[in-house]
Amino acid sequence: MAKVKYFRNNIEKYEPLKYDYKKGFIAVPLWDADFLKHKFSGYILDFRYLQTITVYEDFAHLCRELEAFEDNESHGDG
């Protein structure tokens, strides 16, 4: 539930993507996405990977890592 709440509250920080074997990653509507690209870091998160995170603290660590990129950008460091 924490993952769903986090992404609902922060979806504007992500670009929904899917992979096309000829074009590479392409932007798509959220309902059609297989990946989320974190806009500040450029990291691409696979939904299948997110499903494997079952320990809350592991997910919280990932969120903190991504948010560090956002903090750098907002302070002009990134």
mmCIF file as gemmi writes it, N, C-alpha and C atoms, coordinates in Angstrom:
data_model
loop_
_atom_site.group_PDB
_atom_site.id
_atom_site.type_symbol
_atom_site.label_atom_id
_atom_site.label_alt_id
_atom_site.label_comp_id
_atom_site.label_asym_id
_atom_site.label_entity_id
_atom_site.label_seq_id
_atom_site.pdbx_PDB_ins_code
_atom_site.Cartn_x
_atom_site.Cartn_y
_atom_site.Cartn_z
_atom_site.occupancy
_atom_site.B_iso_or_equiv
_atom_site.pdbx_formal_charge
_atom_site.auth_seq_id
_atom_site.auth_asym_id
_atom_site.pdbx_PDB_model_num
ATOM 1 N N . MET Axp A 1 ? 0.814 -1.199 0 1 0 ? 1 A 1
ATOM 2 C CA . MET Axp A 1 ? 0 0 0 1 0 ? 1 A 1
ATOM 3 C C . MET Axp A 1 ? 0.854 1.257 0 1 0 ? 1 A 1
ATOM 4 N N . ALA Axp A 2 ? 2.01 1.215 0.644 1 0 ? 2 A 1
ATOM 5 C CA . ALA Axp A 2 ? 2.893 2.384 0.692 1 0 ? 2 A 1
ATOM 6 C C . ALA Axp A 2 ? 3.355 2.776 -0.698 1 0 ? 2 A 1
ATOM 7 N N . LYS Axp A 3 ? 3.626 1.788 -1.541 1 0 ? 3 A 1
ATOM 8 C CA . LYS Axp A 3 ? 4.083 2.092 -2.903 1 0 ? 3 A 1
ATOM 9 C C . LYS Axp A 3 ? 2.991 2.797 -3.691 1 0 ? 3 A 1
ATOM 10 N N . VAL Axp A 4 ? 1.778 2.31 -3.604 1 0 ? 4 A 1
ATOM 11 C CA . VAL Axp A 4 ? 0.667 2.931 -4.33 1 0 ? 4 A 1
ATOM 12 C C . VAL Axp A 4 ? 0.471 4.36 -3.85 1 0 ? 4 A 1
ATOM 13 N N . LYS Axp A 5 ? 0.473 4.565 -2.547 1 0 ? 5 A 1
ATOM 14 C CA . LYS Axp A 5 ? 0.284 5.909 -1.995 1 0 ? 5 A 1
ATOM 15 C C . LYS Axp A 5 ? 1.405 6.84 -2.439 1 0 ? 5 A 1
ATOM 16 N N . TYR Axp A 6 ? 2.647 6.354 -2.389 1 0 ? 6 A 1
ATOM 17 C CA . TYR Axp A 6 ? 3.786 7.177 -2.801 1 0 ? 6 A 1
ATOM 18 C C . TYR Axp A 6 ? 3.634 7.622 -4.259 1 0 ? 6 A 1
ATOM 19 N N . PHE Axp A 7 ? 3.35 6.686 -5.149 1 0 ? 7 A 1
ATOM 20 C CA . PHE Axp A 7 ? 3.27 7.042 -6.571 1 0 ? 7 A 1
ATOM 21 C C . PHE Axp A 7 ? 2.036 7.896 -6.875 1 0 ? 7 A 1
ATOM 22 N N . ARG Axp A 8 ? 0.952 7.678 -6.179 1 0 ? 8 A 1
ATOM 23 C CA . ARG Axp A 8 ? -0.213 8.561 -6.356 1 0 ? 8 A 1
ATOM 24 C C . ARG Axp A 8 ? 0.135 9.999 -5.986 1 0 ? 8 A 1
ATOM 25 N N . ASN Axp A 9 ? 0.885 10.164 -4.919 1 0 ? 9 A 1
ATOM 26 C CA . ASN Axp A 9 ? 1.228 11.497 -4.435 1 0 ? 9 A 1
ATOM 27 C C . ASN Axp A 9 ? 2.375 12.153 -5.208 1 0 ? 9 A 1
ATOM 28 N N . ASN Axp A 10 ? 3.119 11.362 -5.962 1 0 ? 10 A 1
ATOM 29 C CA . ASN Axp A 10 ? 4.319 11.88 -6.617 1 0 ? 10 A 1
ATOM 30 C C . ASN Axp A 10 ? 4.385 11.586 -8.111 1 0 ? 10 A 1
ATOM 31 N N . ILE Axp A 11 ? 3.287 11.213 -8.722 1 0 ? 11 A 1
ATOM 32 C CA . ILE Axp A 11 ? 3.314 10.757 -10.106 1 0 ? 11 A 1
ATOM 33 C C . ILE Axp A 11 ? 3.834 11.827 -11.06 1 0 ? 11 A 1
ATOM 34 N N . GLU Axp A 12 ? 3.688 13.117 -10.711 1 0 ? 12 A 1
ATOM 35 C CA . GLU Axp A 12 ? 4.166 14.184 -11.592 1 0 ? 12 A 1
ATOM 36 C C . GLU Axp A 12 ? 5.689 14.189 -11.716 1 0 ? 12 A 1
ATOM 37 N N . LYS Axp A 13 ? 6.379 13.487 -10.842 1 0 ? 13 A 1
ATOM 38 C CA . LYS Axp A 13 ? 7.835 13.397 -10.878 1 0 ? 13 A 1
ATOM 39 C C . LYS Axp A 13 ? 8.317 12.274 -11.801 1 0 ? 13 A 1
ATOM 40 N N . TYR Axp A 14 ? 7.385 11.566 -12.407 1 0 ? 14 A 1
ATOM 41 C CA . TYR Axp A 14 ? 7.707 10.4 -13.225 1 0 ? 14 A 1
ATOM 42 C C . TYR Axp A 14 ? 7.076 10.507 -14.603 1 0 ? 14 A 1
ATOM 43 N N . GLU Axp A 15 ? 7.756 9.915 -15.577 1 0 ? 15 A 1
ATOM 44 C CA . GLU Axp A 15 ? 7.225 9.833 -16.937 1 0 ? 15 A 1
ATOM 45 C C . GLU Axp A 15 ? 6.924 8.363 -17.226 1 0 ? 15 A 1
ATOM 46 N N . PRO Axp A 16 ? 5.673 8.023 -17.564 1 0 ? 16 A 1
ATOM 47 C CA . PRO Axp A 16 ? 5.348 6.632 -17.87 1 0 ? 16 A 1
ATOM 48 C C . PRO Axp A 16 ? 5.921 6.236 -19.234 1 0 ? 16 A 1
ATOM 49 N N . LEU Axp A 17 ? 6.508 5.054 -19.274 1 0 ? 17 A 1
ATOM 50 C CA . LEU Axp A 17 ? 7.163 4.57 -20.489 1 0 ? 17 A 1
ATOM 51 C C . LEU Axp A 17 ? 6.809 3.119 -20.762 1 0 ? 17 A 1
ATOM 52 N N . LYS Axp A 18 ? 7 2.718 -22.003 1 0 ? 18 A 1
ATOM 53 C CA . LYS Axp A 18 ? 7.048 1.303 -22.356 1 0 ? 18 A 1
ATOM 54 C C . LYS Axp A 18 ? 8.21 1.145 -23.3 1 0 ? 18 A 1
ATOM 55 N N . TYR Axp A 19 ? 8.593 -0.086 -23.561 1 0 ? 19 A 1
ATOM 56 C CA . TYR Axp A 19 ? 9.75 -0.333 -24.409 1 0 ? 19 A 1
ATOM 57 C C . TYR Axp A 19 ? 9.298 -0.882 -25.75 1 0 ? 19 A 1
ATOM 58 N N . ASP Axp A 20 ? 9.752 -0.233 -26.803 1 0 ? 20 A 1
ATOM 59 C CA . ASP Axp A 20 ? 9.505 -0.685 -28.17 1 0 ? 20 A 1
ATOM 60 C C . ASP Axp A 20 ? 10.839 -1.171 -28.723 1 0 ? 20 A 1
ATOM 61 N N . TYR Axp A 21 ? 10.868 -2.377 -29.256 1 0 ? 21 A 1
ATOM 62 C CA . TYR Axp A 21 ? 12.142 -2.953 -29.664 1 0 ? 21 A 1
ATOM 63 C C . TYR Axp A 21 ? 12.813 -2.184 -30.795 1 0 ? 21 A 1
ATOM 64 N N . LYS Axp A 22 ? 12.073 -1.395 -31.55 1 0 ? 22 A 1
ATOM 65 C CA . LYS Axp A 22 ? 12.67 -0.585 -32.614 1 0 ? 22 A 1
ATOM 66 C C . LYS Axp A 22 ? 12.995 0.83 -32.144 1 0 ? 22 A 1
ATOM 67 N N . LYS Axp A 23 ? 12.139 1.387 -31.296 1 0 ? 23 A 1
ATOM 68 C CA . LYS Axp A 23 ? 12.275 2.791 -30.896 1 0 ? 23 A 1
ATOM 69 C C . LYS Axp A 23 ? 12.925 2.979 -29.535 1 0 ? 23 A 1
ATOM 70 N N . GLY Axp A 24 ? 13.05 1.916 -28.765 1 0 ? 24 A 1
ATOM 71 C CA . GLY Axp A 24 ? 13.552 2.049 -27.398 1 0 ? 24 A 1
ATOM 72 C C . GLY Axp A 24 ? 12.423 2.46 -26.469 1 0 ? 24 A 1
ATOM 73 N N . PHE Axp A 25 ? 12.75 3.183 -25.42 1 0 ? 25 A 1
ATOM 74 C CA . PHE Axp A 25 ? 11.725 3.633 -24.469 1 0 ? 25 A 1
ATOM 75 C C . PHE Axp A 25 ? 10.912 4.757 -25.095 1 0 ? 25 A 1
ATOM 76 N N . ILE Axp A 26 ? 9.592 4.643 -24.986 1 0 ? 26 A 1
ATOM 77 C CA . ILE Axp A 26 ? 8.696 5.672 -25.517 1 0 ? 26 A 1
ATOM 78 C C . ILE Axp A 26 ? 7.695 6.074 -24.446 1 0 ? 26 A 1
ATOM 79 N N . ALA Axp A 27 ? 7.321 7.356 -24.467 1 0 ? 27 A 1
ATOM 80 C CA . ALA Axp A 27 ? 6.326 7.867 -23.523 1 0 ? 27 A 1
ATOM 81 C C . ALA Axp A 27 ? 4.945 7.341 -23.897 1 0 ? 27 A 1
ATOM 82 N N . VAL Axp A 28 ? 4.199 6.937 -22.893 1 0 ? 28 A 1
ATOM 83 C CA . VAL Axp A 28 ? 2.849 6.403 -23.09 1 0 ? 28 A 1
ATOM 84 C C . VAL Axp A 28 ? 1.96 6.894 -21.951 1 0 ? 28 A 1
ATOM 85 N N . PRO Axp A 29 ? 0.632 6.745 -22.092 1 0 ? 29 A 1
ATOM 86 C CA . PRO Axp A 29 ? -0.246 7.047 -20.955 1 0 ? 29 A 1
ATOM 87 C C . PRO Axp A 29 ? 0.066 6.105 -19.789 1 0 ? 29 A 1
ATOM 88 N N . LEU Axp A 30 ? -0.182 6.559 -18.594 1 0 ? 30 A 1
ATOM 89 C CA . LEU Axp A 30 ? 0.137 5.774 -17.404 1 0 ? 30 A 1
ATOM 90 C C . LEU Axp A 30 ? -0.484 4.383 -17.44 1 0 ? 30 A 1
ATOM 91 N N . TRP Axp A 31 ? -1.711 4.263 -17.92 1 0 ? 31 A 1
ATOM 92 C CA . TRP Axp A 31 ? -2.384 2.96 -17.933 1 0 ? 31 A 1
ATOM 93 C C . TRP Axp A 31 ? -1.668 1.95 -18.825 1 0 ? 31 A 1
ATOM 94 N N . ASP Axp A 32 ? -0.836 2.423 -19.778 1 0 ? 32 A 1
ATOM 95 C CA . ASP Axp A 32 ? -0.161 1.541 -20.732 1 0 ? 32 A 1
ATOM 96 C C . ASP Axp A 32 ? 1.316 1.333 -20.395 1 0 ? 32 A 1
ATOM 97 N N . ALA Axp A 33 ? 1.777 1.897 -19.292 1 0 ? 33 A 1
ATOM 98 C CA . ALA Axp A 33 ? 3.199 1.899 -18.961 1 0 ? 33 A 1
ATOM 99 C C . ALA Axp A 33 ? 3.667 0.581 -18.348 1 0 ? 33 A 1
ATOM 100 N N . ASP Axp A 34 ? 4.934 0.271 -18.607 1 0 ? 34 A 1
ATOM 101 C CA . ASP Axp A 34 ? 5.641 -0.834 -17.965 1 0 ? 34 A 1
ATOM 102 C C . ASP Axp A 34 ? 6.779 -0.321 -17.094 1 0 ? 34 A 1
ATOM 103 N N . PHE Axp A 35 ? 7.107 0.963 -17.276 1 0 ? 35 A 1
ATOM 104 C CA . PHE Axp A 35 ? 8.226 1.582 -16.589 1 0 ? 35 A 1
ATOM 105 C C . PHE Axp A 35 ? 7.841 2.992 -16.179 1 0 ? 35 A 1
ATOM 106 N N . LEU Axp A 36 ? 8.541 3.504 -15.167 1 0 ? 36 A 1
ATOM 107 C CA . LEU Axp A 36 ? 8.424 4.904 -14.787 1 0 ? 36 A 1
ATOM 108 C C . LEU Axp A 36 ? 9.821 5.505 -14.791 1 0 ? 36 A 1
ATOM 109 N N . LYS Axp A 37 ? 9.983 6.609 -15.491 1 0 ? 37 A 1
ATOM 110 C CA . LYS Axp A 37 ? 11.267 7.313 -15.503 1 0 ? 37 A 1
ATOM 111 C C . LYS Axp A 37 ? 11.2 8.457 -14.507 1 0 ? 37 A 1
ATOM 112 N N . HIS Axp A 38 ? 12.09 8.431 -13.529 1 0 ? 38 A 1
ATOM 113 C CA . HIS Axp A 38 ? 12.179 9.506 -12.555 1 0 ? 38 A 1
ATOM 114 C C . HIS Axp A 38 ? 12.81 10.704 -13.257 1 0 ? 38 A 1
ATOM 115 N N . LYS Axp A 39 ? 12.079 11.792 -13.361 1 0 ? 39 A 1
ATOM 116 C CA . LYS Axp A 39 ? 12.496 12.942 -14.166 1 0 ? 39 A 1
ATOM 117 C C . LYS Axp A 39 ? 13.779 13.597 -13.661 1 0 ? 39 A 1
ATOM 118 N N . PHE Axp A 40 ? 14.006 13.607 -12.366 1 0 ? 40 A 1
ATOM 119 C CA . PHE Axp A 40 ? 15.165 14.299 -11.814 1 0 ? 40 A 1
ATOM 120 C C . PHE Axp A 40 ? 16.458 13.493 -11.948 1 0 ? 40 A 1
ATOM 121 N N . SER Axp A 41 ? 16.374 12.187 -11.801 1 0 ? 41 A 1
ATOM 122 C CA . SER Axp A 41 ? 17.578 11.342 -11.851 1 0 ? 41 A 1
ATOM 123 C C . SER Axp A 41 ? 17.793 10.687 -13.212 1 0 ? 41 A 1
ATOM 124 N N . GLY Axp A 42 ? 16.699 10.506 -13.947 1 0 ? 42 A 1
ATOM 125 C CA . GLY Axp A 42 ? 16.79 9.775 -15.207 1 0 ? 42 A 1
ATOM 126 C C . GLY Axp A 42 ? 16.687 8.267 -15.017 1 0 ? 42 A 1
ATOM 127 N N . TYR Axp A 43 ? 16.592 7.814 -13.762 1 0 ? 43 A 1
ATOM 128 C CA . TYR Axp A 43 ? 16.47 6.378 -13.496 1 0 ? 43 A 1
ATOM 129 C C . TYR Axp A 43 ? 15.136 5.861 -14.029 1 0 ? 43 A 1
ATOM 130 N N . ILE Axp A 44 ? 15.178 4.674 -14.584 1 0 ? 44 A 1
ATOM 131 C CA . ILE Axp A 44 ? 13.965 4.039 -15.097 1 0 ? 44 A 1
ATOM 132 C C . ILE Axp A 44 ? 13.636 2.857 -14.196 1 0 ? 44 A 1
ATOM 133 N N . LEU Axp A 45 ? 12.448 2.9 -13.606 1 0 ? 45 A 1
ATOM 134 C CA . LEU Axp A 45 ? 12.001 1.851 -12.702 1 0 ? 45 A 1
ATOM 135 C C . LEU Axp A 45 ? 11.034 0.924 -13.426 1 0 ? 45 A 1
ATOM 136 N N . ASP Axp A 46 ? 11.319 -0.337 -13.39 1 0 ? 46 A 1
ATOM 137 C CA . ASP Axp A 46 ? 10.486 -1.361 -13.997 1 0 ? 46 A 1
ATOM 138 C C . ASP Axp A 46 ? 9.403 -1.746 -12.976 1 0 ? 46 A 1
ATOM 139 N N . PHE Axp A 47 ? 8.163 -1.786 -13.398 1 0 ? 47 A 1
ATOM 140 C CA . PHE Axp A 47 ? 7.088 -2.182 -12.479 1 0 ? 47 A 1
ATOM 141 C C . PHE Axp A 47 ? 7.358 -3.556 -11.876 1 0 ? 47 A 1
ATOM 142 N N . ARG Axp A 48 ? 7.962 -4.454 -12.648 1 0 ? 48 A 1
ATOM 143 C CA . ARG Axp A 48 ? 8.263 -5.795 -12.122 1 0 ? 48 A 1
ATOM 144 C C . ARG Axp A 48 ? 9.266 -5.706 -10.976 1 0 ? 48 A 1
ATOM 145 N N . TYR Axp A 49 ? 10.233 -4.794 -11.098 1 0 ? 49 A 1
ATOM 146 C CA . TYR Axp A 49 ? 11.19 -4.595 -10.009 1 0 ? 49 A 1
ATOM 147 C C . TYR Axp A 49 ? 10.48 -4.052 -8.774 1 0 ? 49 A 1
ATOM 148 N N . LEU Axp A 50 ? 9.613 -3.072 -8.973 1 0 ? 50 A 1
ATOM 149 C CA . LEU Axp A 50 ? 8.898 -2.492 -7.831 1 0 ? 50 A 1
ATOM 150 C C . LEU Axp A 50 ? 8.076 -3.546 -7.095 1 0 ? 50 A 1
ATOM 151 N N . GLN Axp A 51 ? 7.531 -4.51 -7.836 1 0 ? 51 A 1
ATOM 152 C CA . GLN Axp A 51 ? 6.757 -5.585 -7.2 1 0 ? 51 A 1
ATOM 153 C C . GLN Axp A 51 ? 7.614 -6.456 -6.299 1 0 ? 51 A 1
ATOM 154 N N . THR Axp A 52 ? 8.905 -6.548 -6.583 1 0 ? 52 A 1
ATOM 155 C CA . THR Axp A 52 ? 9.779 -7.413 -5.783 1 0 ? 52 A 1
ATOM 156 C C . THR Axp A 52 ? 10.142 -6.788 -4.445 1 0 ? 52 A 1
ATOM 157 N N . ILE Axp A 53 ? 9.915 -5.498 -4.289 1 0 ? 53 A 1
ATOM 158 C CA . ILE Axp A 53 ? 10.238 -4.826 -3.025 1 0 ? 53 A 1
ATOM 159 C C . ILE Axp A 53 ? 9.101 -5.088 -2.046 1 0 ? 53 A 1
ATOM 160 N N . THR Axp A 54 ? 9.385 -5.9 -1.049 1 0 ? 54 A 1
ATOM 161 C CA . THR Axp A 54 ? 8.352 -6.287 -0.087 1 0 ? 54 A 1
ATOM 162 C C . THR Axp A 54 ? 8.631 -5.763 1.322 1 0 ? 54 A 1
ATOM 163 N N . VAL Axp A 55 ? 9.837 -5.277 1.55 1 0 ? 55 A 1
ATOM 164 C CA . VAL Axp A 55 ? 10.209 -4.741 2.862 1 0 ? 55 A 1
ATOM 165 C C . VAL Axp A 55 ? 10.06 -3.225 2.799 1 0 ? 55 A 1
ATOM 166 N N . TYR Axp A 56 ? 9.247 -2.681 3.69 1 0 ? 56 A 1
ATOM 167 C CA . TYR Axp A 56 ? 8.964 -1.243 3.672 1 0 ? 56 A 1
ATOM 168 C C . TYR Axp A 56 ? 10.242 -0.412 3.678 1 0 ? 56 A 1
ATOM 169 N N . GLU Axp A 57 ? 11.198 -0.749 4.523 1 0 ? 57 A 1
ATOM 170 C CA . GLU Axp A 57 ? 12.418 0.054 4.633 1 0 ? 57 A 1
ATOM 171 C C . GLU Axp A 57 ? 13.207 0.053 3.325 1 0 ? 57 A 1
ATOM 172 N N . ASP Axp A 58 ? 13.158 -1.023 2.568 1 0 ? 58 A 1
ATOM 173 C CA . ASP Axp A 58 ? 13.831 -1.056 1.26 1 0 ? 58 A 1
ATOM 174 C C . ASP Axp A 58 ? 13.181 -0.051 0.305 1 0 ? 58 A 1
ATOM 175 N N . PHE Axp A 59 ? 11.857 0.02 0.333 1 0 ? 59 A 1
ATOM 176 C CA . PHE Axp A 59 ? 11.154 0.979 -0.517 1 0 ? 59 A 1
ATOM 177 C C . PHE Axp A 59 ? 11.426 2.404 -0.04 1 0 ? 59 A 1
ATOM 178 N N . ALA Axp A 60 ? 11.422 2.615 1.253 1 0 ? 60 A 1
ATOM 179 C CA . ALA Axp A 60 ? 11.706 3.942 1.806 1 0 ? 60 A 1
ATOM 180 C C . ALA Axp A 60 ? 13.111 4.394 1.408 1 0 ? 60 A 1
ATOM 181 N N . HIS Axp A 61 ? 14.07 3.476 1.416 1 0 ? 61 A 1
ATOM 182 C CA . HIS Axp A 61 ? 15.445 3.796 1.002 1 0 ? 61 A 1
ATOM 183 C C . HIS Axp A 61 ? 15.47 4.234 -0.461 1 0 ? 61 A 1
ATOM 184 N N . LEU Axp A 62 ? 14.761 3.518 -1.325 1 0 ? 62 A 1
ATOM 185 C CA . LEU Axp A 62 ? 14.68 3.889 -2.738 1 0 ? 62 A 1
ATOM 186 C C . LEU Axp A 62 ? 14.089 5.298 -2.885 1 0 ? 62 A 1
ATOM 187 N N . CYS Axp A 63 ? 13.028 5.583 -2.159 1 0 ? 63 A 1
ATOM 188 C CA . CYS Axp A 63 ? 12.392 6.906 -2.225 1 0 ? 63 A 1
ATOM 189 C C . CYS Axp A 63 ? 13.349 7.995 -1.773 1 0 ? 63 A 1
ATOM 190 N N . ARG Axp A 64 ? 14.072 7.748 -0.701 1 0 ? 64 A 1
ATOM 191 C CA . ARG Axp A 64 ? 15.039 8.745 -0.211 1 0 ? 64 A 1
ATOM 192 C C . ARG Axp A 64 ? 16.14 8.99 -1.238 1 0 ? 64 A 1
ATOM 193 N N . GLU Axp A 65 ? 16.579 7.925 -1.869 1 0 ? 65 A 1
ATOM 194 C CA . GLU Axp A 65 ? 17.625 8.065 -2.894 1 0 ? 65 A 1
ATOM 195 C C . GLU Axp A 65 ? 17.13 8.921 -4.059 1 0 ? 65 A 1
ATOM 196 N N . LEU Axp A 66 ? 15.915 8.668 -4.512 1 0 ? 66 A 1
ATOM 197 C CA . LEU Axp A 66 ? 15.356 9.45 -5.615 1 0 ? 66 A 1
ATOM 198 C C . LEU Axp A 66 ? 15.108 10.893 -5.19 1 0 ? 66 A 1
ATOM 199 N N . GLU Axp A 67 ? 14.604 11.09 -3.992 1 0 ? 67 A 1
ATOM 200 C CA . GLU Axp A 67 ? 14.321 12.433 -3.507 1 0 ? 67 A 1
ATOM 201 C C . GLU Axp A 67 ? 15.591 13.258 -3.341 1 0 ? 67 A 1
ATOM 202 N N . ALA Axp A 68 ? 16.738 12.614 -3.137 1 0 ? 68 A 1
ATOM 203 C CA . ALA Axp A 68 ? 18.005 13.34 -3.048 1 0 ? 68 A 1
ATOM 204 C C . ALA Axp A 68 ? 18.297 14.056 -4.369 1 0 ? 68 A 1
ATOM 205 N N . PHE Axp A 69 ? 17.937 13.459 -5.485 1 0 ? 69 A 1
ATOM 206 C CA . PHE Axp A 69 ? 18.111 14.114 -6.781 1 0 ? 69 A 1
ATOM 207 C C . PHE Axp A 69 ? 17.199 15.332 -6.887 1 0 ? 69 A 1
ATOM 208 N N . GLU Axp A 70 ? 16.005 15.221 -6.356 1 0 ? 70 A 1
ATOM 209 C CA . GLU Axp A 70 ? 15.053 16.332 -6.389 1 0 ? 70 A 1
ATOM 210 C C . GLU Axp A 70 ? 15.563 17.485 -5.536 1 0 ? 70 A 1
ATOM 211 N N . ASP Axp A 71 ? 16.122 17.172 -4.369 1 0 ? 71 A 1
ATOM 212 C CA . ASP Axp A 71 ? 16.669 18.201 -3.492 1 0 ? 71 A 1
ATOM 213 C C . ASP Axp A 71 ? 17.819 18.933 -4.173 1 0 ? 71 A 1
ATOM 214 N N . ASN Axp A 72 ? 18.692 18.202 -4.856 1 0 ? 72 A 1
ATOM 215 C CA . ASN Axp A 72 ? 19.814 18.822 -5.565 1 0 ? 72 A 1
ATOM 216 C C . ASN Axp A 72 ? 19.313 19.752 -6.655 1 0 ? 72 A 1
ATOM 217 N N . GLU Axp A 73 ? 18.295 19.327 -7.391 1 0 ? 73 A 1
ATOM 218 C CA . GLU Axp A 73 ? 17.746 20.149 -8.472 1 0 ? 73 A 1
ATOM 219 C C . GLU Axp A 73 ? 17.122 21.423 -7.917 1 0 ? 73 A 1
ATOM 220 N N . SER Axp A 74 ? 16.386 21.317 -6.832 1 0 ? 74 A 1
ATOM 221 C CA . SER Axp A 74 ? 15.703 22.49 -6.284 1 0 ? 74 A 1
ATOM 222 C C . SER Axp A 74 ? 16.676 23.486 -5.67 1 0 ? 74 A 1
ATOM 223 N N . HIS Axp A 75 ? 17.866 23.01 -5.313 1 0 ? 75 A 1
ATOM 224 C CA . HIS Axp A 75 ? 18.871 23.914 -4.747 1 0 ? 75 A 1
ATOM 225 C C . HIS Axp A 75 ? 19.874 24.384 -5.791 1 0 ? 75 A 1
ATOM 226 N N . GLY Axp A 76 ? 19.625 24.021 -7.058 1 0 ? 76 A 1
ATOM 227 C CA . GLY Axp A 76 ? 20.504 24.457 -8.129 1 0 ? 76 A 1
ATOM 228 C C . GLY Axp A 76 ? 21.794 23.689 -8.239 1 0 ? 76 A 1
ATOM 229 N N . ASP Axp A 77 ? 21.884 22.557 -7.547 1 0 ? 77 A 1
ATOM 230 C CA . ASP Axp A 77 ? 23.11 21.775 -7.572 1 0 ? 77 A 1
ATOM 231 C C . ASP Axp A 77 ? 23.102 20.705 -8.668 1 0 ? 77 A 1
ATOM 232 N N . GLY Axp A 78 ? 21.931 20.449 -9.268 1 0 ? 78 A 1
ATOM 233 C CA . GLY Axp A 78 ? 21.84 19.325 -10.206 1 0 ? 78 A 1
ATOM 234 C C . GLY Axp A 78 ? 21.522 19.737 -11.574 1 0 ? 78 A 1
